Amino acid sequence: MKAFHFQVILLVGLCVSTSFAFPPTRYTQDASFQSLANTGRSELGQQKSPAEEPQQVNTIRVTCHPDSLEIVIKADMFAVGAPVDGDEIRLGVETNNQYCRATASSADEYSISVGLVECGTRHLVTEDSLIYTNLLIYSPEASPYGVVRMEEAVIPIECHYERNYSLSRSSIMPTWIPFMSTQAAVEMLQFNLRIMTSDWQYKRGSNVFHLGEPISIEASVRIGHHIGLRVFVSSCVATLSPDMHSSPRHAFIENGCFVDSQLPGSRSQFLARTQDDKLHMSIDAFRFYNEDRGEVRLY
């Protein structure tokens, strides 16, 4: 998505009571949002003097990113020479979420940077746009003496994104993963357990070993479309039959621990990793006591 910039214009009303009014100046706010600002109204038939006409000030800037929005607020939010407290500015109606409050970004500015679906931001879809809406709220706290020097204010915030793009004009990079792609990626996971040559370069051509000879075993996973996979071995047992639960059986690895390496005379071990998708381990060739069969199966 492209990044769009919106300027939010505050209307400062100079009234007899020196309060400030912030009527919405650009967007129609959602009916479920309740404005906390006072809207200065004149009596029917009463005309405002020139001094009461609202004056436009540009003290808030909104930048809409593909997956987030950023709001920059001048410390002198009302453009009257009196900076406000950043702790009293928040995005959204929730009051207990510190992540949605303004923080100082410079000596004379505050900023709020959040995801598009955070801090109570709502979205609506039109025929050609995707619109995210929220409220920037300034709610001053009374001093210890019960004095409030600024009026509360609510400023509608909106980010608009086009739903249709021309492929000849710009490329499209979807932020979702289609279901079929996810299913195909999961199906491509393939695990292998192979006996390797002593230098770990090739698959060993023979499975015949002398007693006590080290057996180099490689456990691996085919990554496919996945990124950052690391293979582990949770269990490994040796048996004489295709049934891994048959007797006799010997467990080399249990719950990811090489328990055979703790036995006297054992040289079994995991080797240092060279790749996340491969795990190398070494065991010594053995046979079961009182068993003449020379074939042992690993599972």
C-alpha positions in Angstrom: 0.0 0.0 0.0 1.1 3.6 -0.5 1.6 6.0 2.4 -0.9 8.9 2.4 -0.5 12.1 4.4 -3.4 13.9 5.9 -3.3 17.2 7.8 -5.9 17.7 10.5 -7.0 21.3 10.9 -8.1 22.5 14.3 -10.6 25.3 14.6 -9.9 27.4 17.6 -12.9 29.4 18.7 -12.3 32.5 20.8 -15.4 32.9 23.0 -16.2 35.1 25.9 -15.5 32.4 28.4 -12.0 31.9 26.7 -12.9 28.2 26.0 -11.8 26.4 22.9 -14.2 24.5 20.5 -13.1 21.8 18.1 -16.0 20.9 15.7 -15.1 18.3 13.1 -13.8 20.2 10.1 -13.1 17.5 7.5 -14.7 14.1 8.2 -18.0 12.8 9.4 -17.2 10.8 12.6 -18.8 7.5 13.4 -22.0 7.7 15.5 -20.6 5.4 18.1 -17.8 7.8 18.9 -18.9 10.5 21.5 -17.2 13.9 21.3 -15.9 15.3 24.5 -15.4 18.7 23.1 -17.7 21.6 23.8 -19.2 23.1 20.6 -19.6 26.8 21.0 -23.2 27.7 19.9 -24.7 31.2 19.5 -28.3 32.0 20.4 -30.8 32.0 17.5 -30.7 35.3 15.7 -27.5 36.4 17.5 -24.6 37.2 15.1 -20.9 36.5 16.0 -18.5 39.3 16.1 -15.4 39.1 13.9 -13.3 38.3 17.0 -15.4 35.1 17.5 -14.8 33.7 14.1 -12.7 30.5 14.2 -9.1 30.7 13.1 -7.4 27.8 11.4 -4.3 26.4 12.9 -2.2 23.5 11.7 -0.7 21.8 14.8 -1.4 18.1 14.0 -0.1 16.0 11.2 -1.2 12.4 10.4 0.9 10.0 8.2 -0.9 6.8 7.1 1.5 3.9 6.5 0.6 0.6 4.9 0.1 -1.1 8.3 0.2 1.8 10.9 -0.5 5.4 11.4 1.6 8.1 12.9 0.3 11.3 14.5 2.6 14.3 15.3 1.2 17.0 17.6 2.7 20.4 18.3 3.3 20.9 22.0 1.5 24.3 21.5 -1.5 22.3 20.4 -3.9 25.3 20.4 -1.4 27.8 18.9 -1.9 30.2 21.9 1.7 30.1 23.2 0.8 27.6 26.0 2.2 24.0 25.5 0.0 21.1 26.7 1.0 18.0 28.7 1.6 15.1 26.4 0.3 12.7 29.0 -3.1 14.2 28.6 -3.2 13.3 24.8 -4.3 9.9 23.7 -5.7 8.1 20.7 -9.0 6.3 21.3 -11.5 6.5 24.1 -9.7 4.0 26.4 -7.9 5.8 29.2 -5.8 3.0 30.7 -3.7 2.0 27.6 -0.3 3.8 27.9 0.7 2.5 24.5 -1.9 4.8 22.9 -0.8 8.0 24.7 1.5 10.6 23.2 5.2 10.6 23.9 7.7 13.4 23.4 9.4 13.1 20.0 11.3 16.5 20.2 11.4 19.6 22.4 8.2 21.0 20.9 6.4 17.9 19.5 4.6 14.8 20.7 3.9 11.7 18.6 1.7 8.6 18.6 2.6 5.7 16.3 0.3 2.6 16.4 -1.0 -0.2 14.2 -4.0 0.4 12.1 -6.2 -1.9 14.3 -4.9 -0.8 17.7 -6.2 1.7 20.2 -9.8 1.1 19.2 -9.3 2.2 15.6 -12.3 1.1 13.5 -12.5 0.6 9.8 -15.2 0.8 7.1 -15.2 -0.2 3.5 -16.6 1.9 0.7 -16.8 1.1 -3.0 -13.3 2.4 -3.7 -11.7 3.0 -0.3 -10.7 1.3 3.0 -11.1 3.9 5.8 -9.7 3.6 9.3 -11.1 6.0 11.9 -10.3 7.0 15.5 -10.4 10.0 17.8 -7.4 12.0 19.1 -8.5 13.1 22.6 -7.0 15.9 24.7 -8.3 15.6 28.2 -6.6 18.0 30.7 -6.4 17.1 34.3 -7.2 19.6 37.1 -4.4 21.0 39.1 -4.1 20.2 42.8 -6.0 23.5 43.4 -8.9 22.3 41.1 -7.9 24.6 38.2 -8.2 23.6 34.5 -6.7 26.1 32.1 -7.5 24.3 28.8 -10.7 22.9 27.4 -11.1 19.3 26.4 -10.9 18.6 22.7 -11.6 15.7 20.3 -10.2 15.6 16.8 -11.3 12.9 14.3 -8.4 11.0 12.7 -8.8 9.1 9.4 -6.6 7.1 7.1 -7.9 6.4 3.5 -6.5 3.6 1.3 -7.5 2.9 -2.3 -9.0 -0.5 -2.9 -8.2 -0.6 -6.6 -4.8 -0.2 -8.2 -3.6 -0.1 -11.8 -1.0 -2.8 -12.3 0.7 -0.7 -14.9 1.1 2.1 -12.3 2.3 0.3 -9.2 3.0 -3.2 -7.9 0.7 -4.9 -5.4 2.2 -6.8 -2.4 -0.6 -8.6 -0.5 -0.2 -8.7 3.3 -2.2 -11.9 3.7 -1.3 -15.5 2.9 -4.0 -17.3 0.8 -5.3 -20.6 2.3 -4.0 -22.7 -0.6 -0.5 -21.3 -0.2 -0.5 -22.1 3.5 -1.7 -25.6 2.9 0.9 -26.3 0.2 3.7 -25.0 2.4 2.7 -27.3 5.3 2.5 -30.3 3.0 6.0 -29.7 1.7 7.6 -30.5 5.1 9.7 -33.7 4.7 11.8 -35.2 7.4 14.7 -37.5 6.8 16.9 -39.7 8.9 20.0 -40.8 7.0 23.3 -42.6 7.7 26.1 -40.3 6.5 29.8 -40.7 5.7 32.3 -39.8 8.4 32.8 -36.4 6.9 29.1 -35.7 6.7 29.3 -34.9 3.0 27.3 -37.8 1.5 24.8 -40.5 2.3 26.7 -43.7 3.3 26.4 -46.4 0.7 26.6 -49.3 3.2 24.7 -49.9 6.4 27.1 -52.5 7.7 29.2 -51.5 10.8 31.7 -53.3 13.1 30.9 -53.2 16.8 32.1 -50.0 18.4 32.4 -48.2 15.1 30.8 -44.7 15.1 27.6 -44.3 13.1 27.0 -40.8 11.7 23.3 -40.0 11.6 21.7 -36.9 10.1 18.2 -35.7 10.9 17.0 -33.1 8.4 13.9 -31.3 7.2 13.1 -30.0 3.7 12.3 -26.3 4.2 10.3 -25.7 1.1 8.6 -22.3 1.4 9.2 -22.1 5.1 11.8 -19.8 6.7 13.7 -20.2 9.9 12.9 -23.8 10.6 15.2 -25.7 13.1 15.0 -29.5 13.3 15.1 -31.3 16.7 15.0 -35.0 17.6 12.6 -35.7 20.4 13.1 -39.5 20.6 15.2 -42.3 19.0 15.0 -46.0 19.8 16.7 -49.1 18.5 14.8 -52.4 18.1 15.1 -55.7 16.2 11.7 -55.6 14.6 9.6 -53.0 12.7 7.6 -52.4 15.9 9.3 -49.5 17.8 7.6 -50.7 21.0 8.8 -54.3 20.8 11.3 -55.9 23.1 14.2 -55.8 23.2 14.6 -52.0 22.6 17.1 -49.4 23.6 16.3 -45.7 23.8 19.1 -43.4 22.7 17.1 -40.1 22.9 14.2 -39.3 25.2 12.4 -36.0 25.3 15.2 -34.4 23.2 18.0 -35.6 25.7 20.7 -38.0 24.5 20.3 -40.4 27.5 22.6 -43.0 25.9 25.5 -40.6 26.3 25.2 -40.8 30.1 25.9 -44.6 30.1 29.4 -45.8 30.9 31.6 -46.3 27.9 29.2 -44.5 25.5 30.5 -42.0 23.0 27.0 -41.0 21.7 26.6 -37.2 21.2 25.0 -34.4 19.3 27.4 -32.5 17.1 27.6 -28.7 16.7 25.1 -27.4 14.2 26.2 -26.1 10.9 22.6 -25.6 9.5 19.3 -25.1 11.4 17.5 -27.5 9.1 20.0 -30.4 9.9 21.0 -32.1 13.1 24.0 -34.4 13.3 24.5 -37.1 15.9 26.9 -40.0 16.4 26.3 -43.4 18.1 28.5 -46.5 18.5 27.5 -49.7 16.6 26.2 -52.3 19.1 24.1 -55.5 19.3 21.6 -56.7 21.9 22.9 -59.2 24.5 22.1 -62.8 23.7 20.8 -61.8 20.3 22.5 -63.2 17.2 20.6 -61.2 14.7 22.9 -58.6 13.2 20.3 -56.1 12.1 19.2 -53.3 14.3 16.5 -50.7 13.4 16.4 -47.1 14.5 13.1 -45.1 14.9 
